[in-house]
Amino acid sequence: MTRNLLVYSGARASLAVKGSSIANRRKGSMLANYSQVAQTNRTEPARLHKVVVVGAGFGGVMAVNALKGAPVEITVLDRSNSHVFQPLLYQVGSCALPANDIAWPIRQIFAKRPEVTTLMGEVCKVDRHKQEVFMKDDPYPVPYDTLILASGARDSYFGNDHWEKYAPGLKTLQDATTIRRRLLLAFELAEREEDPERRKSLLTFAMVGGGPTGVELAGQIAQMAHSTLPKEFRNIDTKKARVVLIEAGPRLLSAFPEDLSMYAKHALEDLGVEVWLEKAVSDITADNIQAGDQVLDCKTIFWAAGVQASPAHEWIGAKANRTGCIKVKKDLSVAGYENIFAIGDTAEVMQADGSRVPGIAPAAKQMGTYVGRKIRKRIDGRDDEKPFRYVDMGSLATIGKRKAVIRYKALEMKGALAWWLWGIAHIYFLINIRSRMSVGLNWLYNFTRNMRGSRIITQDAVEEYSASRRDSRVREEHCMKKE
Ligand SMILES: Cc1cc2nc3c(=O)[nH]c(=O)nc-3n(C[C@H](O)[C@H](O)[C@H](O)COP(=O)(O)OP(=O)(O)OC[C@H]3O[C@@H](n4cnc5c(N)ncnc54)[C@H](O)[C@@H]3O)c2cc1C
């Protein structure tokens, strides 16, 4: 087998690639399977294997990293222009960190990889026969030889999608800034509100879902209301703000051992969070939330209760589980399509013991690395069919200042030491030194001064604020007319 021309030096491969991707995309290009590409001989110019990666999250970025130096031409498609460190989204939502500390432009990440082209656009369709990917509002498909679907997950409202406008979830940077805006706006509106009932409902915050995101966000909101804000408001006592965490199951953090769940519940209660267990949400409106037999009047509700995969299975017509995850084979390829892989939160990967690989960042990263290496081996003609094996890196969740829980295999840890380890691990996993330093300094500032540095309300919020004031005036006029 002559794979000699494919084993370019990095520089030559780069030259071959530069300028070719967009041109090929517009004209379409001849497709080739692994062996056709590998058999290019010395007299013909090498035709690089085209890898298209949908989604530059943890899985997608690691797949591209694992293909470094391989004779491939990579196109990364993402609907956003940034790679987001989702585990810290709640810190943006709760004003502890600015958005650019946890997100990086995708094209900057791959700036030194000329063989990688980044296109911003929302994928909406895949033509498996022509091997082309389509983006919304773009007539030009992107051709591939190998496709990696790494488009992650989104919120699930269990068939009640109309709840979303009252109870935004936390999956993207935009969600985090929406949550931050609503949170800050609630305090601003309460400060100007004269009706005590309405003020009370503005100062009541409900979080739905007792997993790590719900626990972390509830803890942060309580800390902000009870410690950071009190001295800044004149007409309201932010210490009286109610933060309610609602969970349908019998305990918080169900993926952790029971004693750590209990610890998390008590730690939240110490922060002033009300924890409602075994209360399934049955309705959400602009003014209240119904959970079990309770109706809670509140204006600000956040959702962290359900997850479903991106619609990638629909694009390729693949088998999916209940939550839309593509059922993949042991090598993460999609049954019937050896050149399509699904990884991370959009894939259902089963382990030898019958359990499912969890939808967490280390799993997505490991899958990305595995698939990148596999594609490289296939091109080299030395695919060893070794199945993907997930290495458990443990789980962490923080509850508030100096309180966190860690589970690593049989080891359990809670309290201040767990909190420091949680902080160090998260700083370590950020993508570059600037972000690590910035997050470290921001946390130090928040920790020592009890402050939150990212509390600027944007123009959108000003409009939302005015609309809300108009609403309340309309209501007042309406009441006066009645009298
Ligand atoms: C709030 C929150 C907190 C979390 N905390 C933790 C934690 O503490 N520890 C942990 O291990 N895990 C945590 N996770 C889970 C972890 O972040 C995910 O498991 C991981 O991000 C999955 O990686 P992925 O590559 O599959 O998808 P993602 O990282 O979600 O990336 C998917 C990418 O695909 C893009 N995309 C989606 N649809 C399209 C489309 N149609 N067209 C183009 N692009 C598209 C998105 O813009 C995104 O860039 C958390 C998740 C959330 C939401």
The ligand as an SDF file (V2000), in Angstrom:
LIG
                    3D

 53 58  0  0  0  0  0  0  0  0999 V2000
  -24.3290   23.7850   32.9980 C   0  0  0  0  0  0  0  0  0  0  0  0
  -23.5230   22.5410   32.7870 C   0  0  0  0  0  0  0  0  0  0  0  0
  -22.6280   22.1280   33.7610 C   0  0  0  0  0  0  0  0  0  0  0  0
  -21.8610   20.9940   33.5740 C   0  0  0  0  0  0  0  0  0  0  0  0
  -20.9790   20.6220   34.5500 N   0  0  0  0  0  0  0  0  0  0  0  0
  -20.1470   19.5840   34.3310 C   0  0  0  0  0  0  0  0  0  0  0  0
  -19.1390   19.2440   35.2800 C   0  0  0  0  0  0  0  0  0  0  0  0
  -19.0210   19.8860   36.3280 O   0  0  0  0  0  0  0  0  0  0  0  0
  -18.3110   18.2060   34.9800 N   0  0  0  0  0  0  0  0  0  0  0  0
  -18.4250   17.5030   33.8170 C   0  0  0  0  0  0  0  0  0  0  0  0
  -17.6260   16.6030   33.5840 O   0  0  0  0  0  0  0  0  0  0  0  0
  -19.3880   17.7660   32.9270 N   0  0  0  0  0  0  0  0  0  0  0  0
  -20.2380   18.7990   33.1390 C   0  0  0  0  0  0  0  0  0  0  0  0
  -21.2010   19.0970   32.2250 N   0  0  0  0  0  0  0  0  0  0  0  0
  -21.3820   18.2280   31.0630 C   0  0  0  0  0  0  0  0  0  0  0  0
  -20.3550   18.5060   29.9810 C   0  0  0  0  0  0  0  0  0  0  0  0
  -20.1940   19.8900   29.7980 O   0  0  0  0  0  0  0  0  0  0  0  0
  -20.8190   17.8230   28.7020 C   0  0  0  0  0  0  0  0  0  0  0  0
  -20.9220   16.4540   28.9530 O   0  0  0  0  0  0  0  0  0  0  0  0
  -19.8340   18.0660   27.5730 C   0  0  0  0  0  0  0  0  0  0  0  0
  -19.7780   19.4350   27.2580 O   0  0  0  0  0  0  0  0  0  0  0  0
  -20.2400   17.2780   26.3390 C   0  0  0  0  0  0  0  0  0  0  0  0
  -19.3280   17.5540   25.3250 O   0  0  0  0  0  0  0  0  0  0  0  0
  -19.7760   17.4610   23.8100 P   0  0  0  0  0  0  0  0  0  0  0  0
  -18.5580   17.6930   22.9970 O   0  0  0  0  0  0  0  0  0  0  0  0
  -20.5580   16.2290   23.5900 O   0  0  0  0  0  0  0  0  0  0  0  0
  -20.8150   18.6510   23.6010 O   0  0  0  0  0  0  0  0  0  0  0  0
  -20.6920   20.1900   23.9130 P   0  0  0  0  0  0  0  0  0  0  0  0
  -19.5220   20.4910   24.7480 O   0  0  0  0  0  0  0  0  0  0  0  0
  -22.0290   20.5850   24.3870 O   0  0  0  0  0  0  0  0  0  0  0  0
  -20.4470   20.8300   22.4720 O   0  0  0  0  0  0  0  0  0  0  0  0
  -21.3960   20.7610   21.4640 C   0  0  0  0  0  0  0  0  0  0  0  0
  -21.0570   21.7960   20.4150 C   0  0  0  0  0  0  0  0  0  0  0  0
  -21.9030   21.5660   19.2960 O   0  0  0  0  0  0  0  0  0  0  0  0
  -22.3910   22.7950   18.8230 C   0  0  0  0  0  0  0  0  0  0  0  0
  -23.6610   22.5170   18.1500 N   0  0  0  0  0  0  0  0  0  0  0  0
  -24.7890   22.0180   18.6820 C   0  0  0  0  0  0  0  0  0  0  0  0
  -25.7340   21.8660   17.7380 N   0  0  0  0  0  0  0  0  0  0  0  0
  -25.1820   22.2900   16.5750 C   0  0  0  0  0  0  0  0  0  0  0  0
  -25.6670   22.3940   15.2430 C   0  0  0  0  0  0  0  0  0  0  0  0
  -26.9110   22.0330   14.8880 N   0  0  0  0  0  0  0  0  0  0  0  0
  -24.8390   22.8820   14.3020 N   0  0  0  0  0  0  0  0  0  0  0  0
  -23.5780   23.2730   14.6200 C   0  0  0  0  0  0  0  0  0  0  0  0
  -23.0720   23.1920   15.8660 N   0  0  0  0  0  0  0  0  0  0  0  0
  -23.8560   22.7040   16.8310 C   0  0  0  0  0  0  0  0  0  0  0  0
  -22.5300   23.6480   20.0740 C   0  0  0  0  0  0  0  0  0  0  0  0
  -22.5120   25.0270   19.7550 O   0  0  0  0  0  0  0  0  0  0  0  0
  -21.3120   23.2170   20.8810 C   0  0  0  0  0  0  0  0  0  0  0  0
  -20.1920   24.0080   20.6020 O   0  0  0  0  0  0  0  0  0  0  0  0
  -21.9950   20.2390   32.3870 C   0  0  0  0  0  0  0  0  0  0  0  0
  -22.8920   20.6510   31.4030 C   0  0  0  0  0  0  0  0  0  0  0  0
  -23.6500   21.7980   31.5950 C   0  0  0  0  0  0  0  0  0  0  0  0
  -24.6070   22.2460   30.5250 C   0  0  0  0  0  0  0  0  0  0  0  0
  1  2  1  0
  2  3  1  0
  2 52  2  0
  3  4  2  0
  4  5  1  0
  4 50  1  0
  5  6  2  0
  6  7  1  0
  6 13  1  0
  7  8  2  0
  7  9  1  0
  9 10  1  0
 10 11  2  0
 10 12  1  0
 12 13  2  0
 13 14  1  0
 14 15  1  0
 14 50  1  0
 15 16  1  0
 16 17  1  0
 16 18  1  0
 18 19  1  0
 18 20  1  0
 20 21  1  0
 20 22  1  0
 22 23  1  0
 23 24  1  0
 24 25  2  0
 24 26  1  0
 24 27  1  0
 27 28  1  0
 28 29  2  0
 28 30  1  0
 28 31  1  0
 31 32  1  0
 32 33  1  0
 33 34  1  0
 33 48  1  0
 34 35  1  0
 35 36  1  0
 35 46  1  0
 36 37  1  0
 36 45  1  0
 37 38  2  0
 38 39  1  0
 39 40  1  0
 39 45  2  0
 40 41  1  0
 40 42  2  0
 42 43  1  0
 43 44  2  0
 44 45  1  0
 46 47  1  0
 46 48  1  0
 48 49  1  0
 50 51  2  0
 51 52  1  0
 52 53  1  0
M  END
$$$$
